[in-house]
Amino acid sequence: MSLPNPSPNPNTPTAETVLSVNHYTDQLFAFSITRPPSFRFRSGEFIMIGLQGEKKPLLRAYSIASPSWDEKLDFYSIKVPDGPLTSRLQNIENGDEIMLGRKPVGTLVLDALLPGKRLFMLATGTGIAPFASLIRDPDVYESFEQVILVHTCREVAELTYGFDLVAAAKDDPLVGELATEKLQHIASATREDYALQGRITTLIETGALFENIAGGLFDPATDRIMICGSIAMTKDLKTLAEAHGFKEGANSNPADFVIEKSFVG
């Protein structure tokens, strides 16, 4: 009598195929992989991905940069020359194998926020990745009258990914009309001359961020904030948000602002 095949371990990563790779700078690249038919996630969540190591998969948390309805999974990554994973990941090519975790999680989701009128998405560097997912989700535009994506990088070339994202969202058959009407993109650089210069915290404190935004300064009664970036950036923005009267939310307790604590980049 033959024994039944054991069920796959629900915690074992699946092996997915690289569909495309786009190198933006010598430090930043984006890539897409196949999506398992049974894989479900909420726009804005992250997942463990990586490469097979000598003994076991080497995995790191990455925000999913495609919306929950997309048939593929997009990611945006830094390149770290001596990083255990990214030193290898930056060399992937079409057809290569990527390990994908099974349990997406995260706080940068609509469920963690109370209803509001304006949604601010504040990002530095590759922290824009979860917002790449959210700005192509129709639920975002149904929930808010204005969606403001703020992206700050050190160098101007590092802002390109954000401009590509917004252009794609406004050209998207599903959300294009809504994105064109409601999505506003504000980009700034910190180490090069640019139309808007300065850290996000500085732009908020001086009021420069709000000069071209309808509705003016932050108002916790109507505004909601999502934050993703480096540890220092998220810490500073949390302090600033709380000073403006915003309360931090979570999946179990929705409030005025949320931070992706797992992300560092």
C-alpha positions as CSV (number, residue, x, y, z in Angstrom):
1,M,0.0,0.0,0.0
2,S,1.4,3.4,-1.0
3,L,1.4,6.1,1.6
4,P,-0.2,9.5,0.8
5,N,2.2,12.3,0.0
6,P,2.8,14.6,3.0
7,S,1.2,18.0,2.8
8,P,3.8,20.8,2.1
9,N,5.0,22.7,5.1
10,P,2.9,26.0,5.2
11,N,6.1,27.8,6.3
12,T,8.3,26.6,3.5
13,P,9.0,29.3,0.9
14,T,7.9,28.6,-2.7
15,A,10.3,28.8,-5.6
16,E,9.3,31.6,-8.0
17,T,10.7,32.8,-11.3
18,V,12.2,36.2,-12.1
19,L,10.2,37.9,-14.9
20,S,12.1,41.2,-15.2
21,V,14.9,43.2,-13.7
22,N,15.4,47.0,-14.0
23,H,18.6,48.6,-12.6
24,Y,17.8,52.3,-11.8
25,T,21.2,53.3,-10.4
26,D,24.3,51.5,-9.2
27,Q,22.6,51.3,-5.9
28,L,18.9,50.7,-6.7
29,F,17.0,48.1,-8.8
30,A,13.5,46.7,-9.2
31,F,12.4,43.2,-10.2
32,S,9.3,41.2,-10.8
33,I,8.6,37.5,-10.0
34,T,5.8,35.0,-10.6
35,R,3.0,35.0,-8.1
36,P,1.6,31.7,-6.8
37,P,-2.1,31.3,-7.6
38,S,-2.9,30.8,-3.9
39,F,-0.8,33.8,-2.6
40,R,-3.0,36.5,-1.0
41,F,-1.9,39.8,0.5
42,R,-3.2,43.3,1.2
43,S,-1.7,46.2,-0.7
44,G,1.1,47.7,1.4
45,E,2.2,44.5,3.2
46,F,5.7,42.9,3.1
47,I,6.9,39.3,2.6
48,M,10.1,37.4,3.2
49,I,12.0,36.8,-0.1
50,G,15.5,35.6,-0.9
51,L,17.8,33.1,-2.5
52,Q,18.7,29.5,-1.7
53,G,21.8,29.3,0.5
54,E,24.2,26.4,0.9
55,K,22.0,24.9,3.7
56,K,18.8,26.9,3.8
57,P,17.1,29.9,2.1
58,L,18.6,33.3,2.9
59,L,15.5,35.5,3.4
60,R,14.8,39.2,4.2
61,A,11.7,41.2,4.5
62,Y,10.7,43.1,1.4
63,S,7.6,45.3,0.8
64,I,5.5,44.1,-2.1
65,A,5.6,46.9,-4.7
66,S,2.6,45.7,-6.8
67,P,-1.1,45.9,-5.8
68,S,-3.0,43.0,-4.4
69,W,-4.8,42.4,-7.7
70,D,-1.7,42.1,-9.9
71,E,-0.8,38.7,-11.4
72,K,2.9,39.2,-10.6
73,L,4.9,40.4,-7.6
74,D,7.1,43.5,-7.8
75,F,10.0,44.5,-5.5
76,Y,12.4,47.4,-5.1
77,S,15.8,47.0,-3.5
78,I,19.0,48.6,-2.6
79,K,22.3,47.0,-3.5
80,V,24.7,46.4,-0.6
81,P,28.1,45.1,-1.9
82,D,28.8,43.1,1.2
83,G,25.2,42.3,2.1
84,P,24.5,38.6,2.7
85,L,21.5,38.7,0.4
86,T,21.6,41.9,-1.7
87,S,25.2,41.2,-2.8
88,R,23.8,38.2,-4.6
89,L,20.2,39.5,-5.3
90,Q,21.5,42.4,-7.4
91,N,22.8,40.0,-10.0
92,I,19.6,38.1,-10.7
93,E,18.4,37.8,-14.3
94,N,15.2,36.8,-16.1
95,G,14.5,33.1,-15.4
96,D,16.4,32.9,-12.1
97,E,14.7,31.4,-9.0
98,I,13.6,33.5,-6.1
99,M,12.4,32.1,-2.8
100,L,9.0,33.6,-1.6
101,G,7.6,33.3,1.9
102,R,4.0,32.4,2.5
103,K,2.8,34.9,5.1
104,P,2.6,38.6,4.2
105,V,2.2,41.0,7.1
106,G,2.6,44.7,7.8
107,T,1.0,47.9,9.1
108,L,1.0,50.0,6.0
109,V,-2.5,49.0,5.1
110,L,-5.8,50.8,5.0
111,D,-7.2,48.6,7.8
112,A,-4.8,50.2,10.3
113,L,-6.1,53.7,9.6
114,L,-9.3,55.5,10.5
115,P,-11.4,57.1,7.7
116,G,-10.1,60.5,6.5
117,K,-10.0,62.9,3.6
118,R,-6.2,63.2,2.8
119,L,-3.7,60.3,2.8
120,F,-0.1,61.2,3.1
121,M,2.5,58.6,2.1
122,L,5.9,59.6,3.4
123,A,8.9,57.7,2.1
124,T,12.7,57.9,1.8
125,G,14.7,55.7,-0.6
126,T,13.3,52.3,-1.2
127,G,10.7,53.0,1.5
128,I,8.5,54.0,-1.4
129,A,7.9,50.3,-2.3
130,P,4.7,49.7,-0.3
131,F,3.3,52.9,-1.7
132,A,4.0,51.6,-5.2
133,S,1.4,48.9,-4.2
134,L,-1.1,51.3,-2.6
135,I,-1.2,53.9,-5.4
136,R,-2.5,51.3,-7.8
137,D,-5.2,50.0,-5.4
138,P,-8.7,51.3,-6.1
139,D,-9.6,51.0,-2.4
140,V,-7.2,53.8,-1.6
141,Y,-8.9,56.3,-3.9
142,E,-12.4,55.2,-2.7
143,S,-11.3,55.9,0.8
144,F,-9.6,59.3,0.4
145,E,-10.3,62.5,-1.5
146,Q,-6.5,63.3,-1.9
147,V,-3.5,60.9,-2.0
148,I,-0.2,62.7,-1.5
149,L,3.0,60.6,-2.2
150,V,6.1,62.3,-0.8
151,H,9.4,60.7,-1.8
152,T,12.8,62.0,-0.6
153,C,16.2,60.7,-1.8
154,R,19.8,61.8,-1.5
155,E,20.4,62.1,-5.2
156,V,18.1,63.2,-8.0
157,A,18.6,60.0,-10.0
158,E,17.2,58.0,-7.1
159,L,13.8,59.7,-7.6
160,T,13.3,58.2,-11.0
161,Y,11.5,55.1,-9.7
162,G,8.9,57.2,-8.0
163,F,8.2,59.2,-11.2
164,D,7.9,55.9,-13.1
165,L,5.4,54.6,-10.5
166,V,3.2,57.6,-10.6
167,A,3.2,57.7,-14.4
168,A,2.2,54.0,-14.5
169,A,-0.6,54.5,-11.9
170,K,-2.1,57.4,-13.9
171,D,-1.9,55.2,-17.1
172,D,-3.3,52.1,-15.3
173,P,-6.6,50.9,-16.9
174,L,-8.0,50.1,-13.4
175,V,-7.1,53.2,-11.4
176,G,-5.7,55.6,-14.0
177,E,-8.7,58.0,-13.9
178,L,-8.8,58.1,-10.1
179,A,-5.0,58.5,-9.8
180,T,-5.0,61.3,-12.3
181,E,-7.7,63.1,-10.3
182,K,-6.5,62.4,-6.7
183,L,-2.8,61.4,-6.7
184,Q,-0.2,64.1,-6.1
185,H,3.5,63.3,-6.2
186,I,6.1,65.5,-4.3
187,A,9.8,64.6,-4.7
188,S,12.8,66.2,-2.9
189,A,16.5,65.6,-2.9
190,T,18.8,66.2,0.1
191,R,22.3,66.1,-1.5
192,E,21.9,67.7,-4.9
193,D,20.3,70.8,-6.3
194,Y,16.7,70.2,-7.1
195,A,13.4,72.1,-7.3
196,L,12.5,71.0,-3.8
197,Q,15.3,70.3,-1.4
198,G,15.4,69.0,2.1
199,R,14.5,66.1,4.4
200,I,10.7,65.3,4.8
201,T,10.9,66.4,8.4
202,T,12.4,69.8,7.4
203,L,9.8,70.3,4.7
204,I,7.0,69.6,7.2
205,E,8.5,71.9,9.9
206,T,9.0,74.8,7.5
207,G,5.7,74.3,5.8
208,A,7.4,74.0,2.4
209,L,5.7,70.6,1.9
210,F,2.2,72.1,2.0
211,E,2.8,75.1,-0.3
212,N,1.3,73.3,-3.3
213,I,-1.1,70.9,-1.5
214,A,-4.8,71.7,-1.3
215,G,-5.9,71.8,2.3
216,G,-2.7,73.2,3.8
217,L,-1.0,72.0,6.9
218,F,-1.6,68.7,8.7
219,D,-4.9,68.3,10.4
220,P,-5.4,65.1,12.5
221,A,-9.2,65.4,12.1
222,T,-9.1,64.8,8.4
223,D,-5.5,63.6,7.5
224,R,-4.0,60.1,7.7
225,I,-0.3,59.3,7.4
226,M,1.8,56.3,6.3
227,I,5.5,56.3,6.9
228,C,8.2,54.1,5.5
229,G,12.0,54.6,5.4
230,S,15.1,54.5,7.6
231,I,15.0,54.0,11.3
232,A,16.0,57.6,11.9
233,M,13.4,58.9,9.5
234,T,10.6,56.9,10.9
235,K,11.5,57.9,14.5
236,D,11.7,61.6,13.6
237,L,8.4,61.5,11.7
238,K,6.6,59.6,14.5
239,T,7.7,62.3,17.0
240,L,6.6,65.0,14.5
241,A,3.2,63.3,13.8
242,E,2.5,63.0,17.5
243,A,3.4,66.6,18.1
244,H,0.8,67.5,15.5
245,G,-1.8,65.5,17.5
246,F,-1.8,62.3,15.4
247,K,-2.2,58.9,17.1
248,E,-0.4,55.8,15.9
249,G,-2.6,53.0,14.6
250,A,-2.3,49.3,14.1
251,N,-4.3,46.5,12.4
252,S,-6.0,45.8,15.7
253,N,-6.5,49.4,16.6
254,P,-6.9,51.8,13.6
255,A,-5.9,55.4,14.2
256,D,-4.3,58.4,12.4
257,F,-0.8,57.3,11.3
258,V,1.1,54.0,10.7
259,I,4.8,53.1,10.4
260,E,6.4,50.1,8.8
261,K,8.7,49.1,11.6
262,S,10.2,46.1,9.8
263,F,11.7,48.2,7.0
264,V,15.1,49.7,7.0
265,G,16.5,51.3,3.9
